[in-house]
Amino acid sequence: MDRVNVKGKLLIPILVLVLILLSSSCKMSSQVNPAIHNQIVENSITPQYLKDFISAFNEKGISIQYNPKIVKTFPPPDKPYSIIKNEIPDAWVESEIKWYVGKEKENEMSPILFMGFCCSSYNYILESDIDKDYKPSPSNPQSQFPNLKKTILKLYRRKNLNEVFPKKVTNGDYELIKVLDRVGEKGPSPKNVPLADSEQFIVWSASADGMSQNWEIWAYDIVKDKMFLVCSCKDFKDFESLDVPPCSIIPERNLLLLDIKGAGKDGVYKHKFIFYDLLNEGILKEVEDKENEESYLFYRWSSLHAIGDYIYGERFKPHENSTSNFAYMLSDVVRLNLRTWKEEVVISNTPFRIISSSPDGKLGLVPYQKNYLYHDIWIWDIQKSTMTCYMKVELHAPEYGEEVPPPFIRISPKGFFYVNGSSEGNESRNTFYSFKEDRPFYTGSWYSSCFDKEGRFLLWKSPYDMFSPPPPFEYPGKEDRLNGYITLLIVNPK
């Protein structure tokens, strides 16, 4: 009996010790990393997704900052030519470009041929134009659409690169250095269409069939003054048909990323990424999707940059989601190592979509939630391990059966541009958010989707120049517009 009692007495402190250790372990696992500094301002429109997913980011050492500026989307215009004045400070206007594009009746394209900055610099300008020497093939008598003239691309460079950029520039300050045209056959719609550019390369597609199914992708090396073929639809014979693939240049590596996806001739959906080395003019790596049910989505409208050795994207798993609506599926934020080509999951099962990346190591993200009528604009600073929601944009409720429009974001070291994707130009909440001023500025219609490497961008001097033909009433600059000129402001946020 004594032995039994002794054993019983010994078991009690051992059991207590185990319980203490378990309790201590639980407390430690639930405690927030001391390096985490969340700053969340609670209000009536604090989203549920933030409460649901904040721990996933904190567990990865990422601090969350949520105190966004509320931005109202403008109502539909109540009268024709209704314009809301932009909020850009005069001190940000560095210069203006007055560019001759030709009188409207002389142009075969509408509304404007001028395309904007190119090669990450305001010293280069890309223009789309009509090839006046090209004679279209005879139109099909049974077609209601006549065959079109061929569109070509023209690259201009400023003549005096060593001089300070003047307050006003015109066509005369630039010289044509290259015509980009590789449409090699006749067809109903011959066209050269820009796809991507960097400081050294311009990439574009050339096709003539009007359906972009018989196409080639070309590149121009500005340093070598050389054009070369990247690929064509004929290189993908295992696909049933293939439109021009989305592509983006990773400028830090001089890599062109092509997103190839579609139905194979065997009826199986195929998806792969081609990393093309623009310097050495050859394929560096092909990355096949691991499963048909999953897919990368690295390319999303905007710029793609390497952050360290990685590019970031999303991987969707439809078979693991409770919704069949692709727009609202949770996804894994993943990153791909450009040296080892290994993929790793950074954050699992989030509603965040990566919309853009920047050369200084930031990602622009927007969460997609059903019945959530806001675009919350988040910037994830990879180096600082912070996720900051800068802006909450109110959206109009979509029509029945429609989805909330996808946003456009482009980031520079000075801030980011946001466009809400509205089909109605006057409803679009085109906004530049200044990191320095910590506030959004309505820009009016943004002319070009490019920043130069210093963060400059283009805006219409007169928003009425956007209309084709111009409004019937008088406005400053209308005479120039009628004479074939457009005038754009070069804006450099301070």
C-alpha positions in Angstrom: 0.0 0.0 0.0 2.8 2.3 0.9 4.4 1.8 -2.5 1.1 2.5 -4.3 0.7 5.7 -2.3 4.2 6.8 -3.1 3.7 6.2 -6.8 0.4 8.1 -6.6 2.1 11.1 -4.9 4.8 11.1 -7.6 2.3 11.2 -10.4 0.6 14.4 -9.2 3.6 16.8 -9.6 4.6 15.2 -12.9 1.1 15.7 -14.2 1.0 19.3 -13.0 4.4 20.0 -14.6 3.2 18.7 -18.0 0.0 20.9 -17.7 2.1 23.9 -16.9 4.4 23.3 -19.9 1.4 22.8 -22.2 -0.2 25.9 -20.9 3.0 27.9 -21.4 3.4 26.6 -24.9 -0.1 27.6 -25.8 0.4 31.1 -24.5 3.6 31.5 -26.5 2.1 30.3 -29.7 -0.8 32.7 -29.4 1.3 35.7 -28.5 2.0 38.2 -31.3 5.6 38.5 -32.5 7.0 41.5 -30.6 8.3 42.9 -33.9 4.7 43.2 -35.1 3.2 46.7 -34.8 -0.4 46.6 -36.1 -2.2 50.0 -36.4 -5.8 49.5 -37.1 -8.4 52.3 -36.9 -11.8 50.6 -36.3 -14.9 52.2 -37.8 -18.2 51.2 -39.2 -16.7 50.1 -42.5 -13.7 48.2 -41.2 -13.9 45.1 -43.4 -14.5 41.6 -42.1 -11.7 40.2 -44.3 -9.2 42.2 -42.2 -10.3 40.5 -39.0 -10.3 37.1 -40.8 -6.8 37.3 -42.3 -4.7 39.6 -40.2 -3.2 36.7 -38.2 -2.0 35.0 -41.4 0.2 38.1 -42.2 1.3 38.6 -38.6 2.5 35.0 -38.4 4.8 35.8 -41.3 6.2 38.8 -39.4 4.2 41.4 -41.4 2.7 44.4 -39.6 -0.7 45.6 -40.7 -1.6 49.4 -40.9 -5.2 50.2 -41.6 -6.4 53.8 -41.6 -7.2 54.4 -45.3 -8.4 57.7 -46.9 -12.0 57.3 -48.0 -12.5 58.1 -51.6 -16.0 58.6 -53.2 -16.6 57.4 -56.7 -18.1 60.2 -58.8 -21.7 59.8 -59.9 -22.5 59.5 -63.6 -22.4 62.8 -65.5 -25.7 64.6 -65.5 -25.0 66.4 -68.8 -22.8 65.9 -71.9 -19.1 66.9 -71.6 -19.4 67.0 -67.9 -15.8 67.4 -66.5 -14.5 67.4 -62.9 -11.4 69.5 -62.5 -8.3 67.6 -61.4 -6.6 68.3 -58.1 -2.9 68.2 -59.2 -0.9 71.0 -57.6 0.5 73.5 -60.1 4.0 73.0 -58.6 4.0 69.4 -59.8 3.6 70.5 -63.5 7.2 70.4 -64.8 6.6 70.9 -68.5 4.1 70.3 -71.4 4.2 68.6 -74.7 2.4 70.0 -77.7 2.4 67.1 -80.2 1.0 67.2 -83.8 -1.0 64.0 -84.5 -2.8 65.3 -87.6 -6.3 66.6 -88.2 -9.1 64.2 -87.3 -10.2 63.9 -90.9 -6.7 63.0 -92.0 -6.4 60.2 -89.5 -7.6 56.7 -90.2 -7.4 55.9 -86.5 -9.4 57.4 -83.7 -9.2 59.2 -81.5 -5.5 59.8 -80.8 -2.3 58.3 -82.2 0.1 59.6 -79.6 0.9 56.9 -77.0 3.1 58.5 -74.4 6.4 57.9 -72.6 8.4 54.9 -73.5 11.6 53.1 -72.2 11.0 54.4 -68.7 12.0 58.0 -69.8 10.3 61.2 -71.0 13.2 61.3 -73.5 11.5 58.6 -75.5 8.0 58.8 -77.0 6.1 56.0 -78.8 3.5 56.9 -81.4 1.0 54.7 -83.3 0.5 55.8 -86.9 -1.0 54.7 -90.3 1.4 53.3 -92.9 0.6 55.6 -95.8 2.4 53.4 -98.3 0.4 50.3 -97.4 -2.4 49.4 -99.7 -5.1 47.1 -98.1 -6.1 44.0 -99.8 -9.5 43.9 -101.5 -12.3 43.5 -98.9 -14.6 40.5 -98.9 -17.8 41.6 -100.6 -19.8 39.6 -98.1 -18.2 41.5 -95.1 -19.8 44.7 -93.8 -16.4 45.8 -92.6 -13.8 47.1 -95.1 -10.2 46.0 -94.8 -8.2 48.5 -92.7 -4.9 50.3 -93.4 -1.9 49.0 -91.5 -0.9 50.6 -88.1 2.7 50.9 -87.3 4.7 52.1 -84.3 7.1 55.0 -84.3 9.8 55.5 -81.6 11.1 59.0 -81.1 14.0 60.2 -79.0 14.7 63.7 -77.7 17.4 65.4 -79.8 19.3 67.1 -77.0 19.6 64.6 -74.2 22.3 66.4 -72.4 20.3 69.6 -72.0 17.8 70.4 -69.3 14.3 69.4 -70.3 12.6 72.5 -71.6 9.3 73.9 -70.2 7.6 73.3 -73.5 8.4 70.7 -76.1 7.0 69.8 -79.5 7.5 67.2 -82.3 10.5 69.3 -83.4 12.4 68.5 -80.1 12.3 64.8 -80.9 13.7 62.7 -83.8 12.3 59.5 -85.3 14.8 56.7 -84.6 12.8 53.6 -85.5 9.7 52.4 -87.2 8.5 49.2 -85.6 6.6 47.1 -88.2 6.7 43.4 -88.7 3.3 42.6 -90.3 4.4 40.3 -93.0 1.2 39.5 -94.8 -2.0 41.2 -95.9 -5.3 40.8 -94.0 -8.4 42.6 -92.9 -6.7 44.3 -89.9 -2.9 44.6 -90.1 -1.5 46.1 -87.0 1.5 46.4 -84.7 0.4 46.6 -81.1 2.8 47.5 -78.2 2.9 44.9 -75.3 5.7 45.9 -73.0 8.8 48.1 -72.7 11.8 48.7 -70.4 14.8 51.1 -70.6 16.4 48.9 -73.3 13.6 46.9 -75.0 10.3 47.4 -76.6 8.1 44.4 -77.3 5.1 44.3 -79.6 2.8 42.0 -81.5 2.3 41.9 -85.3 -0.7 40.4 -86.9 -3.0 40.9 -89.9 -6.0 38.7 -89.4 -7.9 41.0 -87.1 -8.5 38.2 -84.6 -4.9 38.1 -83.2 -4.7 34.4 -83.8 -2.0 34.4 -86.5 0.6 36.5 -84.7 4.2 37.1 -84.0 5.9 38.8 -81.0 8.9 41.0 -81.8 11.4 42.9 -79.7 13.6 45.9 -80.4 16.9 46.4 -78.6 17.5 50.2 -78.4 21.2 49.8 -77.4 22.0 47.4 -80.3 19.5 49.0 -82.7 18.2 45.6 -83.5 14.8 43.9 -84.0 14.4 40.2 -83.4 11.6 37.6 -83.4 10.7 36.3 -79.9 8.0 33.8 -80.9 4.9 33.2 -83.0 1.7 31.3 -82.8 3.4 28.6 -85.0 5.7 27.8 -82.0 2.7 26.4 -80.0 1.5 23.6 -82.2 0.1 21.7 -79.3 -2.5 24.3 -78.7 -5.9 24.3 -80.5 -5.7 28.1 -80.9 -3.9 30.8 -79.1 -4.5 34.5 -78.8 -1.5 36.9 -78.3 -0.4 35.9 -74.8 -0.2 38.4 -71.9 3.4 39.4 -71.4 5.5 41.6 -69.2 9.2 42.6 -69.0 11.0 42.0 -65.8 13.5 44.8 -66.2 15.9 43.8 -63.4 16.6 40.6 -65.3 15.9 41.7 -68.9 13.4 38.8 -69.0 10.2 38.7 -71.0 7.5 36.6 -69.2 4.9 35.1 -71.6 1.8 33.6 -70.0 0.7 30.8 -72.4 -2.6 29.1 -71.7 -5.4 27.6 -73.6 -7.0 24.4 -74.8 -4.6 21.8 -76.3 -5.4 19.7 -79.3 -5.9 16.8 -77.0 -8.7 18.7 -75.3 -6.8 19.2 -72.1 -6.2 22.7 -70.7 -2.6 23.7 -70.8 -0.7 26.4 -69.0 2.9 27.4 -68.9 5.2 30.3 -68.5 8.0 31.1 -70.8 10.9 33.2 -69.5 12.6 34.7 -72.6 16.1 36.2 -72.2 16.0 39.4 -74.2 19.7 40.0 -74.0 20.7 36.6 -75.4 17.6 36.3 -77.6 16.5 32.9 -76.4 14.3 31.0 -74.0 15.8 30.8 -70.5 13.2 28.7 -68.8 9.8 27.1 -69.3 7.7 26.6 -66.2 4.8 24.2 -66.5 1.8 24.5 -64.2 1.8 21.7 -61.6 -1.8 20.9 -62.0 -4.6 21.7 -64.5 -6.7 22.9 -61.5 -4.1 25.5 -60.5 -2.7 28.5 -62.3 -0.3 31.3 -61.8 -1.6 34.8 -62.4 1.6 36.8 -62.4 0.4 39.2 -65.2 -2.2 41.7 -64.1 -2.4 44.8 -66.3 0.5 46.5 -64.8 4.3 46.4 -64.2 6.2 43.3 -63.1 9.4 43.7 -61.2 11.8 41.3 -59.5 12.1 41.9 -55.8 15.4 40.4 -54.9 15.5 37.0 -56.6 11.7 36.7 -56.7 8.6 37.6 -58.6 5.3 37.4 -56.8 2.0 36.1 -57.9 -1.0 34.0 -56.9 -1.9 30.3 -57.2 -5.6 29.5 -57.3 -7.0 26.1 -56.2 -10.6 25.9 -57.5 -11.1 22.4 -56.1 -10.4 23.6 -52.6 -12.6 26.7 -52.7 -16.2 26.9 -51.6 -17.1 29.2 -54.5 -17.0 28.4 -58.2 -16.8 32.2 -59.0 -13.2 32.7 -60.0 -13.3 36.4 -59.0 -13.8 35.6 -55.3 -11.7 32.5 -54.8 -9.1 32.5 -52.1 -5.6 32.1 -53.4 -2.1 31.5 -52.2 0.4 34.4 -52.5 3.4 32.7 -53.9 6.9 33.7 -55.1 9.1 32.2 -57.7 12.9 32.2 -57.4 14.4 33.4 -60.7 17.6 31.5 -59.9 16.5 28.2 -58.7 13.0 28.3 -60.3 11.4 27.0 -57.2 8.1 28.2 -56.0 7.1 28.8 -52.4 3.9 29.8 -50.7 4.3 33.1 -48.8 0.7 33.5 -47.5 -2.0 30.8 -47.8 -5.7 31.2 -48.6 -6.1 35.0 -48.9 -8.6 37.1 -50.8 -5.8 39.5 -51.9 -5.0 39.9 -55.6 -1.5 41.2 -56.6 -2.2 44.0 -59.1 1.3 45.6 -59.5 4.8 45.7 -58.3 7.5 48.4 -58.2 11.2 48.7 -58.7 11.8 49.6 -55.1 10.3 46.3 -53.7 6.6 47.0 -53.2 3.5 45.1 -54.2 0.1 46.6 -54.8 -2.8 44.4 -53.7 -6.6 44.6 -53.6 -8.8 42.1 -51.8 -11.8 40.7 -53.7 -14.8 39.9 -51.5 -18.3 39.2 -52.7 -20.8 42.1 -52.0 -18.0 44.3 -50.8 -18.4 47.5 -52.8 -14.9 49.0 -52.1 -11.5 48.8 -53.6 -9.1 48.7 -50.6 -5.7 49.7 -52.0 -2.9 48.0 -50.0 0.8 48.4 -50.5 3.0 45.6 -49.2 6.6 46.8 -48.6 8.6 43.5 -48.7 11.8 44.9 -47.1 10.0 46.7 -44.2 7.5 43.8 -43.7 4.5 46.2 -43.6 1.1 46.0 -45.3 -0.5 49.5 -45.4 -4.0 50.2 -46.7 -3.8 53.8 -48.1 -7.1 54.2 -49.8 -10.7 52.8 -49.7 -12.5 53.6 -52.9 -16.3 53.4 -52.9 -17.8 51.6 -55.9 -21.2 51.8 -57.6 -23.2 48.6 -57.1 -22.8 46.6 -60.3 -25.7 45.7 -62.6 -27.3 42.3 -62.1 -25.0 39.6 -63.2 -21.9 41.9 -63.5 -18.8 41.7 -61.3 -17.2 44.6 -59.5 -14.8 46.2 -62.0 -11.1 45.2 -61.5 -8.8 48.1 -60.5 -5.7 49.3 -62.2 -2.7 50.2 -60.0 0.8 51.3 -60.9 3.4 52.1 -58.3 6.4 54.4 -58.4 8.7 55.5 -55.5 6.6 58.6 -55.1 3.1 57.1 -55.0 0.7 55.0 -57.0 -1.9 55.5 -59.7 -5.4 54.0 -59.3 -8.2 53.6 -61.9 -11.4 51.9 -60.9 -12.0 50.1 -64.2 -15.3 51.8 -64.9 -16.6 51.6 -68.4 -17.7 55.2 -68.2 -14.7 57.5 -68.4 -16.3 60.3 -66.4 -17.1 57.9 -63.6 -13.6 56.5 -63.3 -12.0 57.7 -60.1 -8.5 58.3 -61.6 -6.3 59.1 -58.7 -2.7 59.5 -57.8 -1.8 58.8 -54.2 1.2 60.7 -53.0 3.3 58.9 -50.3 4.9 62.2 -49.3 1.6 64.1 -48.9 -0.2 61.0 -47.6 -3.3 61.8 -49.6 -5.0 61.1 -52.9 -5.2 63.6 -55.7 -7.9 63.3 -58.4 -6.1 63.5 -61.8 -8.9 63.6 -64.4 -8.3 61.2 -67.2 -4.8 59.9 -67.0 -3.3 59.9 -70.5 -0.7 57.2 -70.4 -0.3 54.1 -68.2 3.5 54.7 -67.8 5.7 56.4 -65.3 9.2 57.3 -66.3 11.9 56.1 -63.9 11.7 59.4 -61.9 8.0 59.0 -61.4 6.7 61.5 -64.0 3.4 60.9 -65.8 1.2 62.6 -68.4 -2.1 64.3 -68.0 -4.3 66.1 -70.5 -3.9 69.9 -70.3 -7.5 70.3 -71.4 -9.7 67.2 -70.7 -12.0 68.3 -73.5 -9.2 67.2 -75.9 -10.2 63.7 -75.0 -13.4 63.9 -77.0 -13.5 63.0 -80.6 -14.7 65.2 -82.2 -14.1 68.0 -79.7 -17.1 69.6 -77.9 -19.1 72.2 -79.9 -18.4 75.0 -77.4 -15.2 77.0 -77.1 -12.5 76.1 -74.6 -8.8 77.0 -74.1 -6.8 74.9 -76.6 -9.6 74.0 -78.9 -8.1 75.7 -81.9 -4.9 73.7 -81.5 -7.0 70.5 -81.2 -8.9 71.3 -84.4 -5.5 71.9 -86.1 -4.3 68.5 -85.2 -2.4 69.1 -81.9 -2.8 67.6 -78.5 -1.3 69.2 -75.4 -0.2 67.1 -72.4 1.2 68.1 -69.0 4.3 66.4 -67.7 3.6 66.0 -64.0 6.4 65.2 -61.5 5.1 64.8 -58.0 7.3 66.6 -55.5 
